[in-house]
Amino acid sequence: MKPTRLLLLWLTLLLAIGIVLGALQAMGIDVAPSLLRINWGLLLALLALAALDIVRLKRLPSPSITRRLSGSLALGRWSEATLEVEHDFSQPLHIQLFDHVPDGLSFENLPLTVEMQPGQRSVINYRLRPLNRGHFSFERCEVNLPGPLRLWTDKRLLNVTDHIRVYPDFARLYGGELQAVDNWLSQLGVRQHQRRGQGLEFHQLREFREGDSLRQIDWKATARQRTPIAREYQDERDQQIIFMLDCGRRMRSQDDELAHFDHALNACLLLSYVALRQGDAVGLCTFASDQPRYLAPVKGAGQLNALLNTVYDLDSSQRSADYQAAVTELLTRQKRRALVVLVTNLRDEDDEELLTAVKRLGKQHRVLVASLREGILDNLRTAPVQTLPEALAYCGTVAYLNARAALHERLSAHGVLMLDTLPSEMGVELLSHYLKWKKTDHF
């Protein structure tokens, strides 16, 4: 309960008048007694009205509030939250409403001022934008009710409980459902080069056409039809992809609004979406995590939902990456040959440990090491150098990048497939490698 600006204004005015009249009397200036009586009468009347307003305000019933949220939110995307307000007020009333938004969600258009009309329900909206993934709980709404005389406002906390999940930024994934896959990939900068009849699985027989290979000719069918008949193949559709996702402290770097870990999640989900559409099975395992997760590779559109539910509340930790332990765990779980995408942030101290682990993994699976590169390093390397601190920052950056490049070259020399990319570009880079492999050979 607190006084309104109107009550404070009247109190200030009457008290100021009383102070002026008292000062005039103290200075020996005659003041009509009626003025003092009027001023005190007005002050007492105002206090009586204020007390009456408090009593009537306390008797006002609290409005009923229903919060409506989307089924889930995407990290970094704006969405609408709706509040429906119902009441039993007999007179029009303006209330101020503030929703207690959990930490980790930013908002706009709060607090809200709502005009309540008798017998009507009010619907208002505000905007939410998640800053973190995970599970969030809304507990209360705060309502400021003005008294009938507008002299007091009463703050009431209403229990309005709701729960919502914040997933990785999958909005662009589901946006691709509305278009042909080829057009959607083209918008991302990925080109899928078609090769007629050169896949790995038999698809159908058809007439021999210009550009077909002689090895495609089916001689038995040609003899029967007395015209050249060619075999047409399609891409192998029964392959498996497993993401080994580093959840350690190196993935906590942040160049923009998203941490490297979130960029890595988005890239994995993007490739998962395309691979599942291509008929491949997709799975995931994490390492260096406080919350270890493993999802066996499975085909079908439902696997994308399973992936989202597996990783939506996953976060990076303060642990260091143990590549040997991660590879041992994966080899125990995954027996069938697969494409293993190891997503991490390589440093020069990873040399021997990573090489040994990847060689072990490569005996059974095809391995791609996708290493994230901090964007700020590229900025420092290309920035003009004019002062001593800038020169030191430049030399340190170049030395670090050279050591990192030497590690990548050594891994590549041992037959390890490497991908060095900025976090924001990892999704497209992974897609390009995947589509190239789908068109050339088996994993």
N, C-alpha and C positions, 0 to 999 in steps of 0.2 A: 504494500500500500504506500503510495507516495502522492504528494500534492501535484496538481497540474499547474501549467504555466499561468492559467487564469487565476487560480487561487493565490499563487505567489504574487501576481501582479496587484491584485486587490489588497493583499496584506501589506505589500511594500508601499502602495499609495496611501493607505490609511495610517500606517505607522509614520510615514514621512510627514503627513499633515499634522499628526499628533506631536512629532518632534518640533516642527516649525511653530506650532501654537505654544508649546512649552517654552521654546527659546524666546519667543516674544514676551511671554509673561516674565521670564527671568530677567529680561532687559528692561522691565518696568513699563512695557508698552501694554496699554489696555487691550484686552481681547474679550470679545463678547462671550459670556458664559454659554450662550446657546450653541456657539460653534464647537466648544469642547464637548458639550453633551451630544451634539449630532455626531461628531467624530467617534466618540466612544460607543454611541448607539449603533453606528454603522459597523464598527469593529465587532461588537457583540453579536450583531445580526449575522455578520459574515461567519463568525465562529459557529453560531447555531446552524446555519445552512450547511457549513462544512461537516458538522456532526451528523446532520440529517442525511447528507450525501453518502457518508460512510455507512450508515445503517442501511440505506436503500441499496448501495452497491454490494454490500455483503450478502444481501438477499437475492441478488441476480444469479440465476443458474449459469454454470459454465457451459460454453458451447461444446458441441460434439465435433471432433475432428477425425477425419479419415485420411490417411496418407496413401497415395498410390505411386508406386515406383515401377520402373521397368523390371522385367524378370531378372535381368543382370545388366551390368554396366561394363563398358570397355575402357581400359586404362587410357587416360588422356583425352577421352572424347566427351563432349558436352551432351547432356541429356536432360529431359524435363522431369521434374517431380511435381506432383499435383496434390494439393490439399483441398479437401471438401469440408466445408464448415456448415454445420446445421445448428439452429438455436431456437429458443422459445421466447425471444424478446417481443414485447408488444409494441415497441417503438423502434424506429430506425436508429442504428448504433454504428459508430465507427470504432473498430478495434484494431489494435496493432498485434501482428502475429510473427513469431520468430520460431523457426524449426531448429532444434538442436542437432546440427549435422555432425556426425562423428569425425574425429581427427583422421586425416588422410583423404578427405573429400573437400574440394573447394566449392564455393557456391556464389551465385549472383542473385540479385533482386530480393535480398533479405535484409532487414525485416520488411514485412508487407503490411500495408494498411488496407483493411477490408471494410466495405460498407455493407452492413447487415440490414436487410429489409425484412419486415415481419412476414413469416410464412414462406420465405424463400431460402434456398440453399445457395451458398456462394462457393465458387470453384476458382482457385487461384493456382498459379504455377510459379516455380522458380527453377533455376538451372543448377545442375550438379556436374562436377568434373572430377573424376577420381585421380588422385596423385599416386596411389599405391594399389597394388593388387591385394586380394584377400577377401575375408568375410567381415562385413560391417553391420553394426546394429544401431538402429535409431531408437531412442528411448522416450524422448519427451518433446512436446511442443509448448512453447511459452506464449501466453495470451495476456495482453494488457487491456483490461476492460475499463472504460471510462464510466464514472458515476452518472446518474441521471442529470445532475446539475453541473457536470463537467468540472467538478472541483477536485476530485481524486481519481486516481487510476489504481486498479488492483491487478497485480501480476500473479497469474495462476499457471502452474506447471501441470500440464495434462499428460498422463501416461499414454503415449501413442507408439506402440512397439512395432517395429518392422525390421526385417533382415534382408540384406542384399549381398550378392557376390560381385566382385570386380574381377573380370577376366583380362588376360592379355588383349591387345588391340586386334581383335578378330573381325572388326566391322568390315574391313576390306576383303577378308576371306569370304564372308557370306555375301558381300556385294558382288563377287564374281559369279554367284549362282545365277544372276540375272542375265548373264551374257554367255556367249560361247567361250569355252576355255581359251581358244587361240587368241580371240580378240582381247580377252582380259590379260593374258600374259603379254601381249604386245604393248598394252598400256603400261605395264611394269618395266618395259624395256627388254623383254626376253623374246628371242626369236626362235621358233621351233621349226627347224628345217625338215620337211617331209622327204622321205626316201621311199618311193613306191616299191612294194614287194621285197624289201630287204630286211624284214624283221626276223624274229627268231621262232615264232609259232606259226604253223600252217593255218591259213585263213580260208582260202577258196581256190578253185580252178577257174581260169578265164582265158580268153583268147590272147595269144602273144601279141604284144604291142611294141611299137618302136621305143627303144630305150631299155627294154628288158634284157636281163643277162641270159646267155645261153644255158647257164646252170639252172635257171628257173623252169626250163622246158620239162614237162612231164611226157616222156616218150610213149608210155603206154596209152595215155589219153590222146596223144597226138595221133598214134596209129589208129585208134578207134574212130576218131573224128575226122581223120585225114586232113587236118589243119593244125598248125602249131598251137599247142595249149600250154600255158604257163602256170606255175604255182605262184600264188600270192600269199605273202606272209604278213603277220602283224607283230608289233613289238611284244616282247615277253611281258606277261602281265601277272606273273606269280613270283615277284621278287620281294625282298624284305629290306627295310631301312630301319636302323636303330640310331637314335640320337644319344650320344654320351655327353651330357650337359654338365659342365663345370659350374658348381655353385659356390666356389671358394671366394676368398677375399679379392682376388684380382678382377672378378666380374663386378665389383662394386664401383668401378670407375664410372664417371658420369661426365659426358661432354655437353649434353643438352638436357631436356626435361626428363629423358629416360636414362636409366642406368644401362651399362653394357649388358647386364643380365636380362633386362627386359627386351632389349634389341635382339638378343640371342633367342629368347623365347618366341618373339614374333617371327623371326626367320625360320625357326624350326616348325612352327605351326603353318607358316606359308607353304613351305616345302611339303609338309604333311598333307595339306589340302590337295595339292596338285598330285602327289604320289597316290593318294587314295582314289582320286578321280581316274588315275591311270591303271588302277587295279592292283597296285602294290600294297603290301602290308607295312604298317608303320608302328614302331614302338619307341620307348624312351627309358633311359636310366640316368640317374643323377649320381654325382659323387662330390665329396667335400661339402656335404650338406648336413645341416642339423635335422632335416626332415627327408631322409632317403626315400626315393620313389623309384618304382620300376613298373613299367607297363609293357607287357609282352606284345610283340608285333602282331597285328590283326588287320585283315582287310575289311573294307566296307565303310560307308559314310558315317556310321555310328562311332567309329574309332576317333573321329575328330572331336566329338563331344567328350569321349572318354579322356582324350588328351587334355582338353580344356579343364575338365574337372580334376585332373591329376595335378596340374601345374598352377591353377589360378591363385592358390595361396602359398606357393613356393617362393622362397626368398633366398638371397645369397647369404653366406655366413662369413665368419672371420677365420675359417679354417684354411689351411694350405692344401693344394691339390695333390693327392696321392695317386699318381697315374697307375702304378703297379697294382695297388689294391683294387682300383676301379676296373682294370682289365681282367684281373683274376675273377672278380665278381661277375663280369659280363660273360666271360668264357664258360663259367659254371652254368649260367642261365641260358645262354644262346648257343645251341649246337649247330643249327642250320646256317649255311653261309649267307651273309648279308652285307649290305653296305653300311658301315659304321661311320657316322659323322661325329667326330670328336670336336666339340665347340669349347674353346678355352681362350686364354690370353697368354701366349708364350713369352717367357723371359729367357735370358741367356743361361740362367742356372738350371733350366729344365733339360739341358742337352742329353746327358747320358741316361737319366731316368726315363724321359719320354721316349727316346729312341729304342731302348730295351723294351718298354711296354708296347709300343706300336709294332715292333717286329714280332712280338709274341701274338699280338692280335691279328697281324697281317697273315699269319700262317693259316688262319681259318676263315678270315673275313677280308673284304676289301675295305680299306680305311682311308678316310679323308680327314685331315686335320684342318679345321677352320679356326684361324687365330684372329682375334679382334685387335685392331690397332687404334689407339687413342687419337682422335681427330686433332686434339690440341698439339700433338707432336708435329703434324704436318704444318700447322699454322706457325709454330715456333721456327721450323726449319726454313720457311719462306718469308718470315718477317724481316724487315730491314734492321740492321744492327748499327746502332749509333752510340750506345753507352756501354760501360763495362758490364753492368748486370745483364744487358741484352746479349753481349758477346759470350758471357759465361753460360747463359741459358741456351744459346745457339750451339755452343761446343758440346755441352752436356747432352742436348737432344740428338745431335748428329752421332755422338759416340754411342748412345743407347740404340739408335736406329741401326747403326752399322753392326753392332753386336747381335741385334735381333735378326737382321738380314743374314748374318753369317750362320746363325742357328738354323734358319729356314733352308739355306743352301745345303747345309750338312745333312739335314733331314731328307731333303730332296735327292741328294746324292746317294742316299741309302734306299731310294725307291719309295719314300713316303710322299703321298700326294698332299700338297700344301695349298692352302687358300689364305691369303693375307688380305684383310679387307677392313674398311671402316664399319662400325656397327650399323649405321643406317643403310649400308649397301649390302649387308650380308645376305638378306633374303633373295635378292636378284642374283647374286653370285652363286648361291647354292642351287637355285633353280636352273641357271645356265649349265652348271656341271651335271646336274641330274638329267636334264633333257639330252645333253650330249651323250651321256652314257646309255641312256635308253635307246638312242638311235644307232649306237655303234656296237655294243657288246653286252654280254651278261655281267651282272655284278659279280 
